[in-house]
């Protein structure tokens, strides 16, 4: 048995050359090459990895709920974080591995996933490259000689990051570590540990550790070719959740196995009832939580408050007013927002920033026209800085609206 494994090009293009290698049943590489999809060699099984720059992996803190509601809840939680129209994206959601864990959402271009799902000969497995990193409770900064790099956090989320160059750390990693350190400060946890799976001089590791407050250690240079088959098998398929076409053999099977079909229908009915009961319980819990927020707002003298969202907004305004009255700034005032956005905006080419304005707790940046790669990187950097960016073309350029992310 031969397995063809492919590391797809970034950005994904079926006509672009992709690095591939074939392994035998014992996991030994028998040959390797580089060619577009139409020229991939034949194999008994095909497995491909989508680059970190083409798939976003997010860890979401969702309350306990049924799997039936998890996908919709994840899509709602991601709504303000998507830089592209929702209909152009494929979102795969996986339940937490343990109670209280994070729900992992994987976001990729819908057209890319559709092409990979319909390609012939069929592709047996489509995974995100960061999912090939073993989950060991630490951060991994992986990069190879081709300049492709990414960071896999301990919670399973991941983002693209530049290859180490000298003593400079990529802005994405610096911002992510700063945010993680800020979130962990109340709990007095041990310093974050970052394993650098790349060719890097040992002399720069102490400097990085001192600059960020994390502990950088050298790992093994990243190479998907050296990964065992178990790493590919453990990574979830990005196409999970797709609907299969109905089978033409359904009627004969139902006639021949009527008793078994009756048992299946009974089990399905029981499952539906159990799902409905779980849904009703979750709805009741949400209603109680919303009511508690409304009562809290009313008890604080905020009235009228028609719903929980209005109550939360009113309480946020009240808290900001209290801070202003004491001579302090709120997190979503203009200066804190500018401070968060300064580094990502400052990294743009000269002349890109046309106008910067603030209003209604939002920072609005009017930019010159940017290519998709530059705009995507800007959105990732703003998100890593704790902002929620939304970009849209306007007047021959791009308008980016950034608000403070959830705390």
TARACOR-V482228 format. One record per residue. N is the residue number from 1. PSI is psi as a letter, one per 30 degrees, with the letter a starting at -180 (999 if undefined). OMEGA is omega in degrees with one decimal (none if undefined). Layout:
<<N:PSI:OMEGA> <N:PSI:OMEGA>>
This chain:
<<1:k:177.2> <2:k:178.9> <3:k:174.6> <4:k:176.9> <5:k:-173.3> <6:k:172.2> <7:j:-172.0> <8:k:179.5> <9:l:178.7> <10:k:-4.8> <11:l:-173.9> <12:k:176.7> <13:j:-178.1> <14:f:-178.0> <15:f:-178.5> <16:k:178.4> <17:k:178.0> <18:k:177.5> <19:k:179.7> <20:l:173.8> <21:k:178.7> <22:k:178.8> <23:l:177.6> <24:a:-177.5> <25:f:179.4> <26:g:178.7> <27:g:-179.9> <28:k:178.7> <29:k:-179.0> <30:f:173.4> <31:l:-179.5> <32:l:179.5> <33:a:-179.3> <34:j:-177.0> <35:l:175.4> <36:l:-173.4> <37:e:-177.7> <38:f:-176.7> <39:g:177.1> <40:k:179.4> <41:l:-179.8> <42:l:178.1> <43:l:178.5> <44:f:-177.7> <45:k:-178.9> <46:k:177.0> <47:k:-177.5> <48:l:178.3> <49:k:177.7> <50:k:-175.1> <51:l:-177.3> <52:f:179.8> <53:f:-178.9> <54:g:177.5> <55:k:179.7> <56:k:-179.0> <57:k:-173.8> <58:k:174.2> <59:k:-176.5> <60:k:176.0> <61:j:-179.8> <62:k:176.8> <63:l:177.5> <64:k:179.8> <65:l:179.8> <66:l:178.6> <67:f:-179.2> <68:e:-177.9> <69:f:-172.1> <70:e:-178.1> <71:e:179.8> <72:e:179.7> <73:e:178.7> <74:e:179.0> <75:e:178.4> <76:e:-179.6> <77:f:-177.8> <78:f:-169.8> <79:e:-176.8> <80:f:-177.3> <81:f:-176.5> <82:k:-179.6> <83:f:179.9> <84:l:177.8> <85:k:-175.5> <86:e:-177.4> <87:f:179.0> <88:g:-174.9> <89:k:171.9> <90:k:-178.4> <91:j:175.2> <92:k:-175.0> <93:k:177.5> <94:k:-178.1> <95:l:179.1> <96:k:178.7> <97:f:-179.9> <98:l:179.1> <99:k:-179.2> <100:f:-179.8> <101:l:-177.7> <102:k:171.3> <103:k:-176.2> <104:k:176.8> <105:k:178.1> <106:k:-172.4> <107:k:-179.9> <108:l:178.4> <109:k:-176.4> <110:e:-179.1> <111:e:178.0> <112:e:179.8> <113:e:179.6> <114:e:179.5> <115:e:-180.0> <116:e:-179.1> <117:f:-175.5> <118:f:-178.0> <119:k:178.0> <120:k:-0.7> <121:l:-171.9> <122:k:173.2> <123:k:-175.1> <124:f:-176.8> <125:k:177.5> <126:j:-176.9> <127:l:171.9> <128:k:-176.8> <129:e:178.3> <130:f:179.0> <131:f:177.9> <132:f:177.9> <133:k:-179.3> <134:k:177.7> <135:j:-178.1> <136:g:175.8> <137:g:179.0> <138:l:176.8> <139:k:175.2> <140:k:173.9> <141:j:-173.6> <142:k:178.0> <143:l:-179.8> <144:a:-177.1> <145:f:179.9> <146:f:179.6> <147:g:178.3> <148:k:-178.9> <149:l:177.5> <150:l:176.9> <151:k:175.0> <152:j:179.9> <153:l:-179.8> <154:f:-179.4> <155:g:178.4> <156:f:178.0> <157:l:-176.6> <158:l:175.4> <159:l:179.2> <160:k:179.1> <161:l:-177.5> <162:l:174.9> <163:k:178.0> <164:k:179.1> <165:j:-178.6> <166:b:-177.9> <167:g:-176.8> <168:k:174.7> <169:k:176.8> <170:k:-177.3> <171:e:-178.9> <172:e:-178.8> <173:e:179.3> <174:e:-179.4> <175:e:-179.6> <176:e:179.1> <177:e:178.7> <178:e:179.9> <179:e:179.0> <180:e:178.7> <181:e:179.1> <182:e:-179.6> <183:e:-176.5> <184:f:-174.4> <185:e:-178.2> <186:f:-175.7> <187:f:176.4> <188:h:178.6> <189:l:176.0> <190:l:-179.8> <191:k:176.6> <192:k:179.1> <193:k:-178.9> <194:j:176.8> <195:k:-178.9> <196:j:179.5> <197:i:-177.2> <198:l:175.6> <199:j:-175.3> <200:k:178.6> <201:k:-179.2> <202:f:-176.0> <203:f:-176.1> <204:f:-176.0> <205:e:177.8> <206:e:179.8> <207:e:177.2> <208:e:-179.7> <209:e:-178.9> <210:e:-176.7> <211:e:-173.4> <212:f:-175.3> <213:f:175.8> <214:l:178.3> <215:j:179.4> <216:k:176.2> <217:l:-178.9> <218:k:178.3> <219:b:-179.5> <220:k:178.6> <221:k:-172.1> <222:k:175.4> <223:j:178.4> <224:f:-179.5> <225:e:-175.8> <226:f:-177.2> <227:k:177.2> <228:l:179.5> <229:f:-178.9> <230:e:178.8> <231:e:178.0> <232:e:-178.8> <233:e:-177.9> <234:f:-178.7> <235:k:-178.8> <236:k:177.7> <237:k:-178.0> <238:f:-178.4> <239:g:-178.9> <240:k:-179.2> <241:f:178.4> <242:l:-177.5> <243:k:179.2> <244:l:177.1> <245:k:179.7> <246:k:-178.3> <247:k:178.2> <248:f:-176.9> <249:g:-175.4> <250:e:-176.1> <251:e:179.1> <252:e:179.7> <253:e:-179.9> <254:e:-179.2> <255:e:-176.3> <256:f:-176.2> <257:h:-178.4> <258:e:179.0> <259:e:179.4> <260:e:179.3> <261:e:178.7> <262:e:177.8> <263:e:178.8> <264:e:179.5> <265:e:178.2> <266:e:178.0> <267:e:178.7> <268:e:178.4> <269:e:177.8> <270:e:178.7> <271:e:179.4> <272:e:179.4> <273:e:179.3> <274:e:178.2> <275:e:178.7> <276:e:178.8> <277:e:176.9> <278:e:178.4> <279:e:-179.7> <280:e:177.8> <281:e:-179.8> <282:e:178.5> <283:e:179.2> <284:e:178.4> <285:e:178.3> <286:e:-179.7> <287:e:179.3> <288:e:178.9> <289:e:178.7> <290:e:-179.9> <291:e:179.5> <292:e:178.3> <293:e:179.5> <294:e:179.7> <295:e:177.6> <296:e:179.6> <297:e:179.9> <298:e:178.1> <299:f:177.7> <300:g:178.3> <301:g:177.7> <302:j:-176.8> <303:k:1.9> <304:l:175.5> <305:j:-174.6> <306:f:-178.4> <307:l:-175.7> <308:e:179.9> <309:e:177.8> <310:e:178.8> <311:e:179.3> <312:e:179.6> <313:e:-179.8> <314:e:178.3> <315:e:177.8> <316:e:178.3> <317:e:179.0> <318:e:179.7> <319:e:178.7> <320:e:179.1> <321:e:179.1> <322:e:177.3> <323:e:179.8> <324:e:-178.8> <325:f:179.7> <326:g:176.7> <327:g:178.9> <328:l:-178.6> <329:k:172.4> <330:l:-176.4> <331:f:-177.8> <332:g:169.8> <333:l:-172.8> <334:e:-175.5> <335:e:176.4> <336:e:179.1> <337:e:178.7> <338:e:179.9> <339:e:179.1> <340:e:-174.3> <341:f:-171.6> <342:e:-175.7> <343:e:177.7> <344:e:-179.9> <345:e:-179.7> <346:f:-180.0> <347:f:179.4> <348:l:177.1> <349:l:-179.2> <350:k:179.1> <351:f:-178.6> <352:e:-177.2> <353:j:-179.6> <354:e:-174.4> <355:k:177.8> <356:k:-178.1> <357:l:-177.6> <358:k:176.3> <359:k:178.9> <360:h:177.3> <361:g:178.4> <362:k:175.8> <363:k:-176.2> <364:k:179.4> <365:j:174.4> <366:k:-173.6> <367:l:170.0> <368:l:-178.6> <369:k:178.8> <370:k:174.9> <371:l:-174.4> <372:e:-178.5> <373:e:179.8> <374:e:-179.7> <375:e:178.1> <376:e:179.0> <377:e:178.0> <378:e:179.8> <379:e:179.5> <380:e:-179.6> <381:e:177.4> <382:e:178.3> <383:e:178.8> <384:f:178.6> <385:g:176.7> <386:g:179.6> <387:l:175.8> <388:j:-176.3> <389:k:172.0> <390:k:-175.4> <391:k:178.2> <392:k:177.9> <393:k:179.0> <394:k:172.5> <395:h:179.7> <396:g:178.6> <397:a:-178.5> <398:k:173.5> <399:k:179.5> <400:k:177.7> <401:k:-176.7> <402:k:175.0> <403:l:179.4> <404:k:179.7> <405:l:179.0> <406:k:-178.7> <407:999:none>>
